């Protein structure tokens, strides 16, 4: 797999997780949503670190 395919796979899985969480738990509090978004940003940052330019 190329780097672009790996990043596309990661982003697709993250979107799927967000959609499924929204469908199952629409009335959760604010803190779990903050944790989910922080994890998403951390994963994006790590993927950029490993596969990004430089």
C-alpha positions as CSV (number, residue, x, y, z in Angstrom):
1,X,0.0,0.0,0.0
2,X,1.2,3.5,-0.8
3,X,1.2,6.3,1.8
4,X,-1.9,7.9,0.3
5,X,-3.8,4.7,0.5
6,X,-2.9,4.2,4.1
7,X,-3.9,7.8,5.0
8,X,-7.2,7.3,3.1
9,X,-7.8,4.1,5.0
10,X,-7.2,5.8,8.4
11,X,-9.4,8.7,7.6
12,X,-12.2,6.4,6.4
13,X,-12.0,4.4,9.6
14,X,-12.1,7.6,11.7
15,X,-15.2,8.9,9.9
16,X,-16.9,5.5,10.3
17,X,-16.2,5.6,14.0
18,X,-17.6,9.1,14.3
19,X,-20.8,8.2,12.4
20,X,-21.3,5.0,14.4
21,X,-20.8,6.9,17.7
22,X,-23.3,9.5,16.7
23,X,-25.9,6.9,15.8
24,X,-25.5,5.0,19.0
25,X,-24.9,7.6,21.7
26,X,-26.6,10.9,20.6
27,X,-27.2,12.1,24.2
28,X,-23.7,11.8,25.7
29,X,-22.1,14.5,27.7
30,X,-19.5,16.9,26.5
31,X,-16.4,15.3,28.0
32,X,-16.5,12.0,26.0
33,X,-16.9,14.0,22.8
34,X,-13.9,16.1,23.7
35,X,-11.8,13.0,24.3
36,X,-12.9,11.5,21.0
37,X,-11.8,14.7,19.1
38,X,-8.5,14.9,21.0
39,X,-7.8,11.3,20.0
40,X,-8.7,12.0,16.4
41,X,-6.3,15.0,16.3
42,X,-3.6,12.9,17.9
43,X,-4.0,10.2,15.3
44,X,-3.9,12.7,12.5
45,X,-0.8,14.3,13.9
46,X,0.9,11.0,14.3
47,X,0.0,9.9,10.8
48,X,1.4,13.2,9.5
49,X,4.6,12.7,11.4
50,X,5.1,9.3,10.0
51,X,3.9,9.9,6.4
52,X,4.1,13.6,5.9
53,X,6.8,15.5,4.1
54,X,10.2,16.0,5.7
